[in-house]
């Protein structure tokens, strides 16, 4: 996409992100969780945020709760709006990365091309984490009662029911949340985080 | 504005912002600089970011450079686009505030109603800082050569030349950047910041 703004003078941030890493004692970046509703994105993101915080990391969750009611409150769930929603989240994740934070983003983000754009906005510190759980399992869990509503036609464009989900073709990490417990998934992810955001 | 998303379950952040303040040893919030092009917004924001960082604060600048080429790259400078730009920045500032950061936002933000909306998004930790310098002074400085271009008709909708600027009616703080040096303005603002973001 082109940039509509011209006459913007690029003023570099006076504080380099590497200096922030040094003070924080870890690098910043994005763990981009993707998967069906019910695959565990929000649960794992909050669990990790809590653990990371207690261990002195700077981490922050972006999820439907703090994005859909604010930054993306003007967007719905058709393809175009979903694409714009994920574009904005990618850009916000890039800003937090610039501030040295580890972002845990918990959105279905069903389209490959949207996730690619988010990766492009953030750069090399973007990690696509695929939470793999099949539709049957997610429907059976139905933690928020959304699948039932979707099948009753109360929610249009619901991923897995009336809208597509495009699995990652080469995610940085896959977590089999169909078979792993929350605790095991968290332990596995903490190992990954400590490795990739290590100074 | 209404919220288009329904069926979003509100999941509270597991890490409370007050816990982040305690670890950071300061509160989070927003210094929202407003004023004409050339009034010193970006200069002061980066100067303060540098000082705050060196004193152990968590601070981050939002400015045209990191917003207009990313999150708001689809927006121009007509009234409607400016309003949407400021709305998005207000929401991003609210997210950073939720993460415990002190945001220094450096945008002309010429419309009172837009600044009001940003305040509403952030809440009580929003501080409107008016950088007061009259148009003649700003035109004379013309640090980026933009006023000259605007007068030549090369930039449409340029605040102060071909688009309005609505002065704050009750800013939280006014800095007379027409008469104060950068150093004095910075000193003054550091006192303010230490007071309002104190634990």
HADDOCK unambig.tbl for C-alpha pairs under 7 A between the chains (distance, minus, plus):
assign (segid A and resid 3 and name CA) (segid B and resid 69 and name CA) 6.05 0.50 0.50
assign (segid A and resid 3 and name CA) (segid B and resid 73 and name CA) 4.74 0.50 0.50
assign (segid A and resid 3 and name CA) (segid B and resid 74 and name CA) 6.38 0.50 0.50
assign (segid A and resid 4 and name CA) (segid B and resid 73 and name CA) 5.78 0.50 0.50
assign (segid A and resid 4 and name CA) (segid B and resid 74 and name CA) 5.93 0.50 0.50
assign (segid A and resid 4 and name CA) (segid B and resid 75 and name CA) 5.95 0.50 0.50
assign (segid A and resid 4 and name CA) (segid B and resid 76 and name CA) 5.45 0.50 0.50
assign (segid A and resid 5 and name CA) (segid B and resid 68 and name CA) 6.32 0.50 0.50
assign (segid A and resid 5 and name CA) (segid B and resid 73 and name CA) 6.73 0.50 0.50
assign (segid A and resid 5 and name CA) (segid B and resid 76 and name CA) 5.75 0.50 0.50
assign (segid A and resid 8 and name CA) (segid B and resid 64 and name CA) 6.62 0.50 0.50
assign (segid A and resid 8 and name CA) (segid B and resid 65 and name CA) 6.67 0.50 0.50
assign (segid A and resid 9 and name CA) (segid B and resid 65 and name CA) 6.99 0.50 0.50
assign (segid A and resid 10 and name CA) (segid B and resid 65 and name CA) 5.37 0.50 0.50
assign (segid A and resid 11 and name CA) (segid B and resid 65 and name CA) 6.53 0.50 0.50
assign (segid A and resid 13 and name CA) (segid B and resid 46 and name CA) 6.77 0.50 0.50
assign (segid A and resid 14 and name CA) (segid B and resid 46 and name CA) 6.05 0.50 0.50
assign (segid A and resid 14 and name CA) (segid B and resid 50 and name CA) 6.22 0.50 0.50
assign (segid A and resid 15 and name CA) (segid B and resid 50 and name CA) 5.93 0.50 0.50
assign (segid A and resid 46 and name CA) (segid B and resid 13 and name CA) 6.78 0.50 0.50
assign (segid A and resid 46 and name CA) (segid B and resid 14 and name CA) 6.06 0.50 0.50
assign (segid A and resid 50 and name CA) (segid B and resid 14 and name CA) 6.21 0.50 0.50
assign (segid A and resid 50 and name CA) (segid B and resid 15 and name CA) 5.91 0.50 0.50
assign (segid A and resid 60 and name CA) (segid B and resid 99 and name CA) 6.31 0.50 0.50
assign (segid A and resid 64 and name CA) (segid B and resid 8 and name CA) 6.62 0.50 0.50
assign (segid A and resid 65 and name CA) (segid B and resid 8 and name CA) 6.67 0.50 0.50
assign (segid A and resid 65 and name CA) (segid B and resid 9 and name CA) 6.98 0.50 0.50
assign (segid A and resid 65 and name CA) (segid B and resid 10 and name CA) 5.37 0.50 0.50
assign (segid A and resid 65 and name CA) (segid B and resid 11 and name CA) 6.55 0.50 0.50
assign (segid A and resid 68 and name CA) (segid B and resid 5 and name CA) 6.35 0.50 0.50
assign (segid A and resid 69 and name CA) (segid B and resid 3 and name CA) 6.03 0.50 0.50
assign (segid A and resid 70 and name CA) (segid B and resid 91 and name CA) 5.92 0.50 0.50
assign (segid A and resid 71 and name CA) (segid B and resid 88 and name CA) 5.68 0.50 0.50
assign (segid A and resid 71 and name CA) (segid B and resid 91 and name CA) 5.32 0.50 0.50
assign (segid A and resid 73 and name CA) (segid B and resid 3 and name CA) 4.74 0.50 0.50
assign (segid A and resid 73 and name CA) (segid B and resid 4 and name CA) 5.79 0.50 0.50
assign (segid A and resid 73 and name CA) (segid B and resid 5 and name CA) 6.75 0.50 0.50
assign (segid A and resid 74 and name CA) (segid B and resid 3 and name CA) 6.37 0.50 0.50
assign (segid A and resid 74 and name CA) (segid B and resid 4 and name CA) 5.94 0.50 0.50
assign (segid A and resid 75 and name CA) (segid B and resid 4 and name CA) 5.98 0.50 0.50
assign (segid A and resid 76 and name CA) (segid B and resid 4 and name CA) 5.46 0.50 0.50
assign (segid A and resid 76 and name CA) (segid B and resid 5 and name CA) 5.74 0.50 0.50
assign (segid A and resid 88 and name CA) (segid B and resid 71 and name CA) 5.65 0.50 0.50
assign (segid A and resid 91 and name CA) (segid B and resid 70 and name CA) 5.91 0.50 0.50
assign (segid A and resid 91 and name CA) (segid B and resid 71 and name CA) 5.33 0.50 0.50
assign (segid A and resid 99 and name CA) (segid B and resid 60 and name CA) 6.28 0.50 0.50
